[in-house]
């Protein structure tokens, strides 16, 4: 038997063995909510890896990191996440944004737990990954003591904490000054996140994302920092509650002052259910026309019987991307 025959038989055999499992996996992955869950999970994981890694450089890396580096890390992390999942789930990566989309009728509430679970799991796994990567640096910096406050605190690598000059309610109001931002390109969204951090990040670390703050905080609780991660100035609930309120308020302001002049937005408000599936896309989506049947036999077409040609939809016709 020749080598080619053996390879063909081996390939045929492997296909026969793996077909049932492959078919089952494909059937699961074809489900819309599964794909959206995975998209939110992976995009949030990528965003948090870039972001938390840059914070770790600033806290324990001596001269390797800076506040500007943190803003760039999160900004371009968002950009990468949007590129990965923008066409699948919209790449929310933010429970506040998901809440606002549901509250304004742009998305079904049944998808809210799916999106948030994906975001929280991606964020938690990213925190665990950063902890493993920087474990030795964290221990050297803190002297082996994992603290939340003080000169060698390291919990702020993973979650936000109020500085000494801020009070709890001032921090809450500062959170509400960050409405939901919108853009049309992933790079623009990343730049907007950088601008928010550079200009408004001093007070609260621009904790505008519950999915960025709560899962890593819970990880630090499990990893050895203790209950103090939730007790420090009783701040932990503010990055969870304030961003959705601020995002919802910002969404209403946008729809009242800007969306009212956009016919598409007006139709969407009047009948949100009809527009639920027209989700955010980074790249324009073309219409799915049924493929034309082809034949190897040439067919003569007279001018009178020439079929009508469907116009190609414009590539620029896409829905605005909603993001941080």
N, C-alpha and C positions, 0 to 999 in steps of 0.2 A: 504494500500500500504506500502510495506516495505521500510526501509531507503535506501537500495541498489537500489531499483527501482526508488525512487525519485532522487537519485544522478545521475543515468543513464539518466533519462529524462532531468534533469537540464543541464547535460553536453552536451547532444544531442542538446538541445535548444540553449545553448550558442554557440556551434559550428555553428549552422545554422545562427545565428545572425551575428557572427563575420567573417564568411567565405568571403563575398565579400570584406570587407575592408582589411582583412588579405591578401587575394589574390592580391589585388591592391598594397599593401605595398610591398609584396614579389616581385611582378613583377618590381616595381621601384628599389628595392634594388639589384635585380639581374643584373641590367644594369652595365656594366663595369665601365663607367665613374662615376656613382653615388657611387659605392663602392670605387673607387680610391679617389674621393673627400672626402668621410667620413673618409677614412684611413688617408689622409693627415691632415684633420681637427683634428681628435682625437690625432694622434701622435704628431702634433705640439703643441696642447693644453697641453698634458702631459709634453713634453719637457720644455715648457715655464713655466708651474707651478713650476716644480722643479727649473729651472734656476732663474726666477724672485723672487721666494720665498727665495732662498739663497742670492740674492742681497739685498733684503729687510732686512734680518737678519744682513748683514754686515753694511748697511747704518744706520738703525734706531734701531738695536738691541743691541747696545753697545758691550758687550762682547760675544754675542751669535753667531756672524758671523765673517768670515774672507775671504780674497781673495782666499785662497785655498778652502774654503767651496763653494765659487761661482763656481770655476772650477769643483769641484766635483759635484755640483748640476746640472750644464749644461751637464757635461759628462755622468752622470748616467741618466739624463733626456733623452738624446739622446738614450742611451741603452734601456730604457723602451719604447721609441717611436718606435725603430726598432723592438723590440719584438712584439709590437702591430700590426704594419702595414707592416712589411717587405715583407710578402708574398702576399700582396694585391697591393700596389702601389710602393713598394720599399722603403717607408718611407723616402722620400727626406727631408721633413721638412725644406727646404732651397730653395728659389727661384733661387739662383745662381746655385745650382746643377741641378734643373729642366731646366733652360736655357741652361746649358752646354750639358745635355742629348739631348735636341732638336737640338741644334746647331751642334752637332756631329753626328746627324742622328740616335741616339739610341731610340728616342721617337718622335711621331708625334707632330707637332706644335699645332694641334687642342687640345691636352691635356694640353698645357702650361697654359692657363687661368684657367682650372679646378683645376690643382694642386696648382697654386699660390693663387687662391681664397680660397681653403681649408686651406692652410697654413696661409694666412692673417687673416681669420676669427678665426681660432684656437688660433693664437697669440693674437689677439685683445681681445678675450673672456678670455684668461688667464690673460692678464693685468688687465682687469676689476675685475676678481676674486681676484687677489692679492691685488688690491686697496681696495676692500671690506674687505678682511681678515685683512689687516694691516692699515686700515683707522685711527683708534685711535692712533696707534703708530706713524704714519706719522704726524698727527696733533700735537701730543705732542712733537715730535722731532723738527718740523719746527715752532712751536709757532702759528700754524694756517695759516701760509703764505706758499703757494705752490710756491717755487722758483726753477729756473733752474740752477743758479750759486750761489756761495757764501758758507759760512760755514754750512748752514742748508739746502742746496739744496737736493731735494728729487726726481727730475725728472730722475736722473741717476739710480733710481731703475728700471725704465722701458725701457730706451734706453741708447745708448752710447753717450758720449760727450768727446771732446778732452780735455786732461789735459793742464795745462799752458805751459809745456815745448814742446808741439807739435804744429806745424803749419798745415794748411789745406792740403797742397800738400805733406808734409811729411807723414801725416796720410793716404793720398790716396795711396802713394807708399807702405806704410806698409801693406795696405790691399791686394795689389797684390802679396805679398810674401806668401800668403796662397793658394796654389793650391788645387784642389779637391782631397780629400783623399779617398783611397779605402781600403776596408778590407773584411773579410769574416765572421766575427762574430760581433754581436751587442756589446759585451763587449769590443772587441778590438777597435771598433769605439769610444765608450765612453772614453776609455783610451786615444785615440789619441786627442780627444777634450780637455781632461784635460791637456795633455802635451802641446798642443798649448797655452792654457790659462796660464799655469804656466810659460812657457818659453817666450811667445811673447805677453802676454796680457796687459802689463803695458802701452804701448803707446796709444792704441785705444780700450782697453777692448776686443780685438780680435773680432771686429764686422765683422764676416765673413758671416753673414746671413741676407739678406734683410728682410726675413720673421720674423726674431727675432727682428729687429730694427724698421722698419717703422710702423707696426700696433700699437705697444705699444706707440710709439711717438705720433701717431695720437690720441690715447686714452687720453694721458696726455693733449693734446691740448683741447680736449673736456671736460676733467674732472676739469680744473681750472688752469693749469699751463700756459695757454695762448700761444700766437704766438711765445714767446721766445724759445720754444722748437725747432722751425725751424730756428730761427735767431742766436742762439748761435754759433759764429764763422763760420756761414754758413756751418755747418758740416753735416747736416741731409742727404744730397744727396749722400755723399761719401759711407756710408754703403749700399746704394741701388745700386750704379753704379759699385763700385770697385770690390766687391766680384764676380759678374758674369764674369767680365773681367779676374780676377785672376783665377777663376775656369776654364774658357774656355782655357786660356793659359796653365794652369796646365794639362788639358785634352789633349791638343795637344802635350805637352812635353811627357806625359805618352805614348801616342800612337806612337810617333816617336821613343822613346828610349826603351820602354818596350813592347808596344803592337805589334810592328813589329815582335817580336820574338815569339808571341803567335798566332798560326794558326787560332784560333777562332776569335781573334780580327781582323786579316787580312781579313778573310772572311766577317766579319761584316762591315768593312769599304768599301769593294767592293760592297756589297749588303745590305745596312742597313735596307731596308724595310722588308727583309725576317727575320730579327732578332729582329724586334721591339717588338714582343710579348714575347720574352725571357727576361723578366724583372728580376730585382734583387730579390733574395730570400734569406732569412736568413736560412730557413730550406730547405733541398733538396726536390724537387718535383718529385714524381714518375710518370711514364708515365701512361696515362689513357687508359688502354686496355678495350675492351668491356667485360663485365662479362660473364663467362662461364655459359651456361644454365644447370640447374640441374634437375634431375627427380627422383621421388621416386622409379621408376621401375629399378631394376638393369639391366645393359647392359653388355653383354659379348663383350670384345674387343680383337681381335686377334692381334698377333704381327705385321702382315702385314698391318692391318688397323688401327694401333695405331696412333692417331693424333699427329702432331708435337707439341712440347711443346715450348712455347715462353720463352726465357730467361728473368729472372728478371733484370731490369735495375739497375746498381750500385747506391747505395744510395748517394755516394759522388759526383755524377755528377751534379753539380749545378753551376750556373753562379756567378761570383764574385759579392759581394755586393758593390754597390757604395754609398758612404755616404759623410759626411762632409770631 
